[in-house]
Amino acid sequence: MLFPRAFVDPSSVAVVGATEDRAKWGYWLAAGALAGAGRRRVWLVNRRASQVLGHPCAPAVSDLPDTPELVVLCVPAEHVLSVVRDALAKGCRAFLGITAGLGTEEDELAAMLSRAGARMVGPNSLGLFNGATNLQLAWGNFMPGNLAIVSQSGQLGSEIAGLGARAGLGVSRFCSVGNQLDLGAADVLESLVADEHTTTVALYLESFAAGARIVAALKDLRRAGKHVLVLTTGASEGSRRLARSHTGSMTSALDVVDAACRASGALRVATPRELVDVARVLDATAPPLGRRVAIISDSGGQGGIAADIAAAHGFVVPDFTDVLQARLRAVLPASAAVSDPVDLAGAGEADLQVYARVVELVAASGEVDSIVVSGYLGCYGEDSPGLMNAEFAVIDRLGRKTREAAESHVPLIVHSMSASSPAVARMREHRIPAFDTIDAALGALGRAARIGGQPGRHPAITRSRAAAPAPGYWAAREYLTARGIAMPDARRVTDTAELLEACRTLRPPLVLKAGWIEHKSEHDAIRTGLTADTAAAEFGEMRERLGSGDYVVEEQDTRHGVVEMLIGARRDRDFGPTVAVGHGGVRAELWRDVSVELAPVDRRTAAAMLDRLRSRRLLDGWRGQPAVDIEALIDAIVVTSEAIAADSCVEDIEVNPIRVGPEGALAVDALVVSRTAPETPGTSGVNHHRENHEEAGAIA
């Protein structure tokens, strides 16, 4: 569905609740609307005033001489329904709802809009801005630029715009979606894909309803060459409480948002300042193509600190080649450090042009992917006005280098000890990202590198869909083994005769469990290390205590040198199917070492999930243990991810533990939850939550 033109470039606007009181919303909306009067017709509505801001007012929308394309609602909550009813009767079909506090009347408002085929942004919106169409229907003023802001919180969106303006970063479009009664963030994001004035999008959301649609829009934005920076609130404990599986309880809302960002090529940031800082870098240059960074400083101490911070952000500070070092020595004093980081050793004070010469030499070397200049540049003219023109000349020269860097993907970032000197202002004129702290500079560059290395992904499901299983462990085994996940040989038994027959065909030691119980160890519903002689007695005791039902006896995995991992997949309420992998077994929740992605994933993404785990080194062999079959584990991750993505009836899958050894991966516990799964026999009085196995190779 196309985003209505009325919210982008309306031919006419009516502001209901216009006033001359600068302390009220109606003033800012009226003043902003009138500022665009050269492009569109503007009407003001105030039932008590005949004139506002020198412009005539009508008492109601129905009294206007024509039908406005967009109606802005800024009236007390108790009057919103009557104003909308009047406007709908006039033929209005687009509303910007500023008013908050409608309560239960929102439902009636939604019904009114739906019946009339009308659309709304809001209510509880801070407003709209479009620099290209001179549309300003919001509190405050906006500086035009290339950053689009889509925010559920109007005030936080306004903060982002203000921080950007102070740093020389303007706004292309601003949309405070408010309560998203009708149009929401996904609609606005989709409309930005073809917006030629937007290069970067800032998105703040507190909830991700229609998450799959949002991800699709973010992917489209990335394909269109636009970067998206996401800001959201913290992890939701509520989502953990809703999870039936251990994997679900060990992941947070932020884990899934991060997975959505990786899948779509977006980047989540933690604060509005972080967002604006990285947006400034992206506004000036393309992201670096690699992690090699050159640190050029006029202080050894500042250079050393910068190198440490760079390493913390995943950068490599490489040793320069002998050729590059020789070229640097030719322009620097003998006391200068010419490897990376470079210490100018006072050369800047003798000749300010040395900053530009060193930057040019390093940029042309092909040995780095980005350059950071750190220290006193930006302060010379401020502290010694006689040096102002010389400092400007250096910055002008660096500005030319910045334009070249934008084409060669070797961005130049400056850390200056001044935050607001004329020289720093000159840097902004040349679109040189300048920061007043080195951690802000390298943090912004590091995030730009991350978004550059995160292009998004578009995996396809390669395996056919399988029918969702019935409840219970035996059905879960059949479902997973049919998809290629290896599990121990096992038999389903319901009485002693079947148990004895199973024991004759299986290799001990054996494991016996009540197949319908999920939290087996919690209910003493598992026995391990059994032989044919001991299995019958244990079976009799368990059946007497737990009741009749499907019991499973299987071979216990006794391989040495295995690492216990877990694989889980669940259907997120907002984003849909997800897959997770982590350290498994009885200590899984203690480690809380889990990596999450949207499902399905391909083998490359599955391998990257493993690389993010703290426990990753265990798979390569630890303290004399053999390396395990990582490829088999990757296969199982991919299979599980495709299972949850292919079958909408499956809500939750957990394989925990999957025991990975040098000769392959063997799943020794499994849970599959289907949406319409009925209760199974033999569950009366027994909690249906599953616990991790307690002993190596056992199912708990």
N, C-alpha and C positions, 0 to 999 in steps of 0.2 A: 504494500500500500504506500502510495506517495505521500510524503509529508505535505500537508496543505500549504499552498502558496500564501494563504492569509497570515501565517505565522513567520513568513520570511520577507515578503515584500507586498503587503496589502495595498490595495488601491485606495482604501479609506479606513479610518480608525475612529472609533468613538470611545472616549474615556468617561466612564460612569463613576462619579464621585470626585470629579475634578475640583480643586480648591486652590486658593492663593496662599494657604498656610504652609510655609516651607517645612514645618515639622511633620506634615502628614504625607502619606503616600500619594494622595491625589494630586499634590503639587508636582512631584517629580514625574509622575506619569503624564500629566498635562503638558509640563514644560518639555519633556522629551518628545512627546507626540508632535507638538507644535514646531519643534526643531526640524522635523521632517515634512513640514507643510508644503515645501517646494516640490515634493515628490508625490504626495498623496493628500487627499482631502482629510481634514481633521475636524471632528465635532467633539465638543465638551458637553457633559450632562451633569447638571446639579439642580436638584428640584427646588432649592431655595435661592440660588444666585442667578442673576440674569447675565453676568459676565465674569469670566475668570481669565486673568493674565491678558486683559484687553481683548479677549475673544468671546463672542456671544455664547451663551449656554442655553440648552433646552432642558425642560424639567424631566423629560423621560425619553428613552430611545424611540418610543412610538411617535414622538413629536418631531423627530429629525426629518429634514426634507428628502432624504434618500436612505437606502439601507446600507449601513456600514459593513464592510467586508470582515472587520475584526472589531469585537467589543471587549473592552478592558473592564473588568469588574473590580471596583475598589470601593465597596459599600459595606456597612455592617452585615455580619453573617445572617441576621434575621431578614434582610432584604434581598439576599442573593436570588432566591427562587423566584420572587416576584419580578425582579429585573430580568432574569433569564427568560421567564415566561413572556414578558412584554417584548423582549428582543426577538425571540423566536417567532412571535406573531408578526413582527415587522419583516421577517425573512432572513434574519441574521443566522449564520451557521458556523461561526468561529468565535471562540471566547478565550480570553486570557484571564484566568482566575487568580487574582492577588489575595483576595479575602481568605482568611484562615478561620478555623473553629466552627466549621459547619456541622460537625458531629454526625448524627444519624441522617441529617438532611442530605448528606453526600449521596446516599443511595437513591433518593428521590431525584436529585439533580442528574445523576447518571442515567436514570430511566428517561427523564425529559429529553436529554441530549440524544439518547439512542433512538427514541421514537421519531425525533425530528431529523435524524441524520446529521446532527451537528457535532463539532469537534471542540475539544478544550485542552489547553495546557494549564495545569494546576488542578484544583485550587491550592492555596498556600504556596504560590509561586512568587519568586522575587522579580520575575519579569523576563523580558526578551531584549536582545540587542543584536543588530546586524549592521556592521560598519559599511558594507558595500551598498546597502539599500537605505541607509540613513534612518534606520528603525531603532528608536531607543524608548523602550517602555519598561523602565526599571528605575530603582532608586540609585542616585549617584550618576557619575559620568564614566565613560569608557574611552580608552585610547585605542583607536583602530590598529589592527595588526593581523597576524596570521594564526593566533592561538584561539581555537574554539573551546568554550567551556560549557559542559553539560553537567548539571549538578542537581542532586536531590535536595541538598541544603543550599538555599539561596545565599545565605550569609557566607558560607564557606566558599561558594563560587565567587562571591564578591571579593573575598579575601584573596583568592588566587588572582583575580583581575587586578587588584590593587598592588599586590606584590610584583606582578608582571610589569605594571606601568612604571613602578619605581625603578625597575631594572631595564626599562626601555623595551619591554615586550608587550605588544598590543594584542587586542582581541578582534577576531574576525566575527565570531558569533557567540552569543551568551544565551543559554536557555536554562532557566531554573524550572525543573519539571515538577517540583512540589509533590503533591500527593499522588500524581499520575492516575487521576480518576479515569482519564481516557487516553490521550497521547502520553507516551512515556519516553524513557531514555533511548530505547531501541529505535523508536521512530525518528528521533532527532539524529542519532548516530547514522542511520541509513541516509538521511538527507545530506549529511556532510561528505559522503563519499565523492560526490561530483562537485562539491563546493570548491571552486578554483582559488578562493581567497584563504582557505584553511590548509595549513601544512602539518600542524600538530593539534591533537585533541586532548583536553583534560577532562576526565570523567570521574565524578564523585558520586557514589551510590552507597546507601546504607543497606539496601536489599537488592537482590538480583532476580526478581521475578522476570520471567521470560528470558532466563539466562542463556538458553541455547540460541535464541534470536540475537541477543546482544553479542555473543561470541561470533556469530555469522557476520554481523555488521562490523565488528572489529577486524575480522579477516578481510572483508571487502575494503575497509579503510587502508589496511596494510598493503593490499594488492594495488591500491590507487596511489601508493607512495607516501601515505600519511602515517605518522607515528601517534600512538595512543598511550597516555599515561593515566593510570588508574589509582584512585585514592579511595579507601573504604575504611570501615570501622573494624574492630577487633574480632577475634574468634568467638564463635557462638557455642556456649556450653549446652544450649538447648539442642543443637544439632547432634551433639555427642550423646545426650541422654536418649535421643530417639533411635540410636543405632542398635541393632540386635547383635551385630558382629563386633569382635574386638577391633578389627580394622577401622570400622566406623567410629568407635569410641576413641580411637587414638588420633584421629584427624580433626582438623578444625575448619571453620568456614574460610579462614584465610588460606589454608592449604588448597582448597578447591578453587578459590579465586586466583591464586598463583598459577594453578594448573590451567585455568581458563586463559590467563594472560599468555602463558607459554604457547598454548595451542593456537592462539589468535595472533601472536606477534606483538602483543602489548606488554607493558611493564607496570607492575604495581610499585608505588612509592609510599613512603610512610607519612609524609607531612606536606602541607602546601608549599613550604619553602623548598623541599626536595623537588617537588613537581616543577616549580618555576625555574629552579636552577638547571635541571636537565632540559627543560623546554628551551631555555636560552641557548644551550649548546646546539640543540637540534635545529633551532631557528637560524643559527649562523652557519652550520656546516653539516655534512653527512656524518654519521657515526663512524668511528675508526674501524678499519677492517681487521685489526688484530689487537693484541694486548701489549705490544712493545711500546714503551713510553720513554721519551727523553725529558729529563728534568734539567732545566737551565736556570741557575740561580746566581745571585750576586752575594750569597752568604753560604758558607759550608754547612752551617747549622741548619738553615732553612732547607737546603738541598737534601741533607740527610733525613730530616723530618718528612719531607715530601716523598723521598724514596720509600720510607717505611709505610706511609699512608697509601702510596701507590700499590705496594705489595698487598696490603690489606684489602684493596679493592680488586685484586686479581690481576694486576698489571705486572709485567716483567720489565725491570730496568736493566737493559742489556749492556754488556761491555762493548764499546765501540771498536770497530776494526782499526788496525794500525793506520790504514789509509785515512779514515775520518779523523783519528786523533792527530795525525800529522797536519791535516788541514786546519784543525782547530788551534793547534800550537802556533800556526803561522799568524793568527790574528789575536792571540791572547798572550798575556805576560807569562814568564817562565813559571811563576808560582801558581798558575791556574791549574785546576783539575780538568783534564780533557776526556776522561772516560765519562760514563753515565753514573751519577749526576755530574753535570758540568758546573764548576765553580769559577765564575768570571774573575775572582780575586781582585776586585777593584777596577777592572778594565772599563766598566760602565761609567764610572766617575770621570775617567780620563777621556772617554769618547763614547757618547751615548749610542752612536751608530753600531757599536759592537754587539748590542742586543740583536739587531736585525741581521748582522753578518752571521752570527752564530746560528740563529734560527734558520737562515737560508741554507747554510752548509749542512745542518742536520737534516732538514726537510728534503734536500736533494740527494741525500746519501742512500735512501731506500732501506735504512737500517731500523727505522722506527715507524710506528703507526699513528702516533700522536705526540705533541710537544706541549710541555707546560713550562711557562716562564714564571718564576717565583721570586718575589722580593720587593725591591725598592722602585722598580719601574712604575710610574704613575704618581710618584711622590716628588720627583726632582723639581718640577716647575711649581708645585704647591709650596715646597719649603724654600726654594730659591727661584723667585720669579724670573730672574735673568736666564734661566735654563728652559723656560716654558716653550719657546719656539723650537729649540733643539729637541726637546722631548716630543713635541707634536710631530716633528719631521720623522722621528723614529717610529712613532705610532702609525703615521701615514704609510710608511714603508711596510710595517707589519700588516697593515690593513690590506695592502695589495697581496701579501703572502697569504692572508686569511682567505681571500677570494680564490686564490689558486688552490689552497688546501681544501676548500669546499668541493672542488672538482677532482682532486687527487685523493680524497678521503684521509688526509693527514691533518686533523684539526689542530688548531693552535688555541690554547687556553692560557689566560694570564691570572696569576695570583698577585694582587697588588696590596701593599700595606695601607693604601688609601682606599676608602670606600666611595668617595664623592669628589675627587679632585677634577679640575678641568681636563687633565690627561685621561682619567678614567672615562669621563664623558666623551672624550674624543674616541676612545676605544669602542664605546657603544655605537657611535656614529659609523664606525667601520665594521660593526657587527662582530667585534672581537669579544668573546665572552670573558668578562673580567669579574673576579670574585675577591672579597676582602679577607678570606681565610683559605689556607691551602686545603683543609679538609673539605670545604664546600666545593672548591675547584675540582679536586680529584674525585670527590663523590659524584659530581655532575658528569664528569667525563666517564667514570666507571659505569654509571647507569646508561649513558649514551652507548657505550660499548656493549652493554648487555642487550639493549633493545636492538642494536645492529646485528648481534649474533643470534637473535631470536625471531626468525622470519615467519613463524607460524607453521602449521603443518595441516595436511589434508589427507589423513589415512583412509584407506578403504578396507572393508571387511573381506577377507579372503576365504573364509570358511562358511559353509552353509549353516543356516539356522537350524537349531535342534529344539524339539518340544520342551517346554518348561517341565521340570521334574515334579513328582509328588513329594510330600514332606518326608523327612527322615534321611538317615545317613546312607542307607542302601541306595535309595533313588539318587542321592547326590553323587555317589560313586559311579553309578551307571551314566549319569549325565556328563561327568567330567572325563571319565575314561573314553567315552564315545567321541569326545573332542580331542583326545590324544594326550591327556595328562595321566602319567603312570601312577598306579596305586598298588599296594600289596595284594596278592591273591587272597580271596576271602570267600566265605559262604554265609548265606542268610539262613538262620535257624529259628524255629519256633518251639521245639520240644527236644527232649534229651536224645531221642533216636536220631534226629537230624544233626544234632551236635556231634554225636559219636561218629556218624558217617563223615561229617566235615573234618573231624580230627584225623581220620584215616587218610584223607587226601591232601592235607596241608602240612607244611614243614614247620615244626616247632622251633623256637618258642612261639606261642600263640597269644593273641589279644582277644578278649571277649568284652563286648560292650552292648548296652541297651541302645539300639539304633535310633529310637525316637527322641531320646533326651539330648538336648544341645549342650547343657552344662554338665557333662558327665562326672567329672571329678568332684564337683560340688555335691552331687547326689550319690556318690560312691557307686557309679554306674559303669565302671571299667575295671578290668583285671588284666594284668600283663604278666609275661613270663610263664605262661601256662604250658603244660604238656597234655597229651591225650589222657593221662591218668588223673590230672587235677582239674581239667576243664569241666567235667560233668558235675563235680561237687560245687564249684563256683557258680555254674549255671543254675543249679537248683536253688542256691541261696539267693542269687540275684532275682530270679523269677518270683520266688516267694515274697521277697521284699518289695520289688518294683512292679510286679504284675506281668501279665502276658503281653506279648508284642513281638515285633521283629528284632531279634538279637543278631549280631554280626560277630563271627569269629574269623580272624584273619591272621596272616603271618606277620610277625613282628620284625620290623627292620632293625637288623643288628650290625649293619655296616659300620666300620670305623672311619674316622676322618671326615665325618659329615658336618655340615653347617645347617642349622635349622633356620629357615626363613618363613615368611608368611606372604601370601598373595591374597588380596581382597579386591572385590569389585562391588560397587553399590550404586544405586540410582539416586543421585542428588536431587533434592526437591526442585532446585532452580536450574542447574546446569545439565542434568541428565546423567548418563552413564559415566562412571569414573572407575579407575583402577589404581591400586596401591600395592607397593611391595615394601617389605621391611624385615627387620630382624625378628625371628619368630620363636616359638617354643614357650616355655613357662615364664620366661622373663620378658616377653614381648612388650607388655605394658610398662615395665620398668625402664626398658631402653627407649620406648616411644620414638623409635628410629624408623620413620615411614616416609616414603616418597610417593606423591600422588600425581596422576595425570588424567585428563579427560580421555574416555575410551571411545574408540579403540586406539591402540598404539601399535606402531611398527617395531621392528627389532632394534632399530637405531634409538628410538625413544625409550624402549625398555632398558637398553644398556645404559642410557643416560640416567634413568631412574636409579639404577644400581650405583652408579658413580656418585650420586648425591648422598648416599647413606654413610653414616659414621662407621657402620659395621662392614663397609665394602672390603676392607683389607682382609677380613676373615675368609673371603671367597678365594683370595689369591694364595692362601696358605699362611698360617700364623704360628710362630713358635714351633717350627718343625712339622706342622700339619701339611698334608698335600693340598695343592690347588684343586678346586672342585670344578665340575662341569658347568661353567657359567652359561654356555650356549643352551643347555637343557633348561636352566632356570629362565632364560630369556624366552624360550619357546613357551613355557608355561604361563608367563606373564602375558604374552601376546594372545594365547588361546583364551585365557580368562577375560581379557579386555574385550575380545571379539564376542564372547558369549554374552556378556552383559549388554553390549551395544546392539547385538542382533535380535535379542528377544526381549520385548518390552514387558513381558509377564514376569521376568526375573528381577527381583528387587535387590538381592544381596547374594554374593558368593564369597565364601572364605575358604581358603586352603591354608591351614595352619596346624602343625608345621608342614612345610614341604622340605624334606631332608635332601640336601644337595651334597653329593659326594663326587669323587673323581670319575665314577662310572655312570653318572646320571642323577636325575632328580626323582624322588619318590614322595608323593603326597600321602601322608598318613592320617590326615583328618580333613574333613570337608563339611561345609554347610552351604546349602543353596535354599534361599527363601524365595518362593514365588508369590505373586500378588494375590492370587485366588486360592492359595493352598489351604485345603480343609484340615481340620484337626484329625490326627491319626489316633487309632485305638491305643490303649495302654498308656495314655498321658495324664490320666486323672491324678490331680494332686502333685504333679511334677512340674517344676519351673522349666520353661522351654528356652533357656539361654545356655549357650555352649561355653565351656571353659577350655583353655589350652591343655594339651596332654601334659601329664606330670612326669612321665618317664620316657627316656629316649626310645623313639620308635613307636610310642603308644598313642592312641587316640583318646582324648579326654572329653 
